[in-house]
Amino acid sequence: MSGLILASSSRYRAGLLQRLGLDFDQVSPDVDETPRAGESPEDLVRRLAADKARAVAARHPGRVVIGSDQIAVAGGEVLGKPGDRPRAVDQLTRLSGQTVTFLTGLCVVDAAGGEQLEQVSTQVVFRTLTAGEIEDYVDRERPFDCAGSFKSEALGIALFEAVRSDDPTALIGLPLIALCGMLGRAGIRVLA
């Protein structure tokens, strides 16, 4: 049993955390992700990251817990995971030629119950895409479990004109630059 827990069932977040070479357990947080009335996208993503970390920390006291959440915002609308092919095609059709902001909330609960909470913003500029390009991409990648209907770590990069962020891993769902600093303050060193 590791002293570190990733409060997520996401294989993408687990893959990113593995890059740091740390031992960790992965536990599903099982929290309600429904937005609250009047809640801004920024408040939503921070609340969900904290709720996930707190839920798992309550079940595993004395451990360091990482919670993260990500949403996409385009034209003031929060975009979720499409879930299926028709919604993924529709989502990418609406995003074609647009700039989309991805907000990634990150919370670390330390072994004593102290919390650190950050948010990382990434802007993605989509190329103007044809219907054929969108359908080909969706059929090849099947990005049904990804906010924004793409996987930037794979073929999804071909959909973009530009990506603007201080942390390239934030777009995949776990901002490792911010996380390294937070883990250090929580007593977990990434480098000796």
C-alpha positions in Angstrom: 0.0 0.0 0.0 1.4 3.4 -1.1 1.1 6.6 0.9 -0.2 8.3 -2.3 -3.7 7.9 -3.8 -5.0 9.1 -7.1 -8.8 9.9 -6.5 -9.8 9.0 -10.1 -10.9 6.1 -12.2 -9.3 7.8 -15.3 -6.7 5.8 -17.1 -5.4 9.0 -18.6 -4.7 10.6 -15.2 -3.2 7.3 -14.0 -0.9 7.2 -17.0 0.2 10.8 -16.4 0.9 10.1 -12.7 3.0 7.1 -13.6 5.4 9.4 -15.5 6.6 10.7 -12.1 7.7 7.2 -11.1 5.8 7.3 -7.8 4.0 4.4 -6.2 0.3 5.1 -5.9 -3.1 3.5 -5.5 -6.0 4.5 -7.7 -9.4 4.8 -6.0 -12.7 6.0 -7.6 -14.0 9.0 -5.7 -17.7 8.4 -6.6 -18.9 12.0 -6.2 -21.8 13.8 -7.8 -20.5 15.9 -10.6 -23.7 17.8 -11.2 -23.1 21.6 -11.5 -24.8 23.8 -8.9 -27.2 26.5 -9.9 -25.2 29.7 -10.9 -21.8 27.9 -10.4 -19.1 29.3 -12.7 -17.0 26.8 -14.7 -14.0 27.8 -12.7 -15.8 27.2 -9.4 -17.2 23.9 -10.7 -13.9 22.5 -11.7 -12.2 23.5 -8.4 -15.1 22.2 -6.3 -15.1 18.8 -8.2 -11.3 18.4 -7.8 -11.6 19.1 -4.0 -14.7 16.9 -3.6 -12.9 14.0 -5.2 -9.8 14.4 -3.1 -11.8 14.9 0.1 -14.1 11.9 -0.5 -11.2 9.5 -0.9 -9.2 11.1 1.9 -12.1 10.5 4.3 -12.0 6.8 3.4 -8.2 6.6 3.6 -7.0 8.9 6.5 -3.3 9.5 6.8 -2.6 9.2 3.1 -1.9 11.9 0.5 -4.7 12.1 -2.0 -4.8 13.8 -5.5 -8.1 14.9 -6.9 -8.5 16.4 -10.4 -11.3 17.4 -12.7 -11.5 19.0 -16.1 -14.1 20.8 -18.1 -14.1 22.4 -21.5 -15.8 25.8 -22.1 -16.7 27.1 -25.5 -18.8 30.2 -26.0 -19.8 30.2 -22.4 -21.1 26.6 -22.6 -19.6 23.8 -20.5 -18.8 20.8 -22.7 -18.9 17.3 -21.1 -17.7 14.0 -22.3 -19.7 13.1 -25.4 -20.4 9.4 -24.5 -21.1 8.3 -28.0 -20.3 8.9 -31.7 -23.1 11.2 -32.7 -22.4 13.6 -29.7 -18.7 13.5 -30.4 -19.2 14.4 -34.1 -21.6 17.2 -33.0 -19.2 18.5 -30.4 -16.3 18.7 -32.8 -18.5 20.2 -35.5 -19.3 23.0 -33.0 -15.7 23.4 -32.0 -14.3 23.6 -35.6 -12.6 27.0 -36.0 -13.2 27.9 -32.4 -11.0 28.6 -29.3 -11.9 26.4 -26.4 -10.7 26.9 -22.8 -10.0 23.7 -20.8 -10.0 24.2 -17.0 -8.3 21.6 -14.9 -8.8 21.7 -11.2 -6.2 20.0 -9.0 -6.5 19.3 -5.2 -4.0 17.6 -2.9 -5.1 16.6 0.6 -2.0 15.8 2.7 -1.7 13.2 5.4 -2.8 15.6 8.1 -5.9 16.7 6.2 -4.5 20.0 4.8 -5.5 21.0 1.4 -3.9 22.7 -1.6 -6.1 23.7 -4.5 -5.1 25.0 -8.0 -6.6 25.5 -11.4 -4.7 25.4 -14.7 -6.1 26.9 -17.9 -5.4 25.7 -21.4 -6.6 27.3 -24.6 -7.0 25.1 -27.7 -7.5 26.7 -31.1 -9.2 24.2 -33.4 -8.5 24.2 -37.1 -11.5 24.6 -39.4 -12.5 21.0 -39.9 -14.5 19.3 -42.6 -17.2 16.8 -41.8 -15.1 14.1 -43.3 -12.1 15.0 -41.1 -14.3 15.0 -38.0 -15.9 11.6 -38.8 -12.6 10.0 -39.6 -11.1 11.3 -36.4 -14.0 10.1 -34.3 -14.1 6.7 -35.9 -10.3 6.2 -35.5 -9.9 7.5 -31.9 -13.4 7.0 -30.4 -12.9 9.9 -27.9 -16.2 9.3 -26.2 -14.8 9.6 -22.6 -12.9 12.9 -23.2 -14.2 16.4 -22.6 -14.1 18.1 -26.0 -14.2 14.8 -27.9 -10.4 14.5 -28.6 -7.3 12.9 -27.2 -4.5 15.5 -27.5 -1.9 12.9 -26.6 -2.8 11.0 -29.8 -4.3 11.8 -33.2 -6.4 14.6 -31.6 -3.4 16.9 -32.0 -4.2 17.0 -35.8 -7.4 18.9 -35.0 -5.5 21.9 -33.6 -4.0 25.1 -34.8 -2.5 26.0 -31.5 -2.4 25.0 -27.8 -1.6 27.6 -25.1 -0.8 26.5 -21.6 1.9 26.7 -18.9 1.6 22.9 -18.4 1.1 20.6 -21.5 -0.1 17.7 -19.3 -3.0 19.8 -18.1 -4.9 19.2 -21.3 -4.8 15.4 -20.8 -6.3 15.9 -17.3 -3.6 16.1 -14.7 -1.2 19.1 -14.6 2.0 17.5 -13.6 4.0 20.8 -13.2 1.6 22.1 -10.6 1.3 18.6 -9.1 5.0 18.2 -8.5 5.1 21.4 -6.4 2.0 20.5 -4.5 3.3 17.0 -3.7 6.6 18.5 -2.5 4.6 20.7 0.0 2.6 17.6 1.1 5.9 15.8 1.9 6.2 13.6 -1.2 9.3 14.3 -3.2 9.4 13.5 -6.9 13.2 13.8 -7.1 15.6 12.8 -4.4 
